[in-house]
Amino acid sequence: MSQVENIQAEYEKFPEQFESIIISTISAEGIPNASYAPFVMDDAKNIYIYVSGLTIHTKNLHANPLISVLFIEDEAKSNQIFARTRLSFDCTAILIERETDKWNQIVDQFEKRFGQIIEILRGLSDFRIFQLTPREGRFVVGFGAAYRISGDNLHQLVHITKDSDQQQQ
């Protein structure tokens, strides 16, 4: 397997080691908020979060559907604190309407992954499911090893070089 194939395989498996993601939302007034949420992901790389309507990040998503998500290697497992393996996506959030077929399907995935707590959350009317659809992303596996991910093909990595970054600006 080539180095590119190894990195591609690492990218595909990377989110599987996490049960939650770091999320960044923006209020209607433009104030950023960092938080986290447990998630499930589908084969198209859509990310689903099941969150309370009482939280700042949920209120922000209702006001501004743009959200950034981050999967990041545990500090204790990192060989180099300045180059932790990480995957980020810039996404658009869509609220999934309660009690629809899609909502029930996603809640079932949460229950399979997280167990009995979902039965309790399912009965709480303030909890909402958002679908986060990636527009673009980056996968970083070390110094000089950053890859762009395009919303056109979320399964394909494109190596970022000094020249390619200057062309983007």
Secondary structure, 3 states (H helix, E strand, C coil): CCHHHHHHHHHHHHHHHCCEEEEEEECCCCCEEEEEEEEEECCCCCEEEEEECCCHHHHHHHHCCEEEEEEECCHHHCCCHHHCCEEEEEEEEEEECCCCHHHHHHHHHHHHHHCCHHHHHHCCCCEEEEEEEEEEEEEECCCCCEEEEECCEEEEEEECCHHHHHHHC
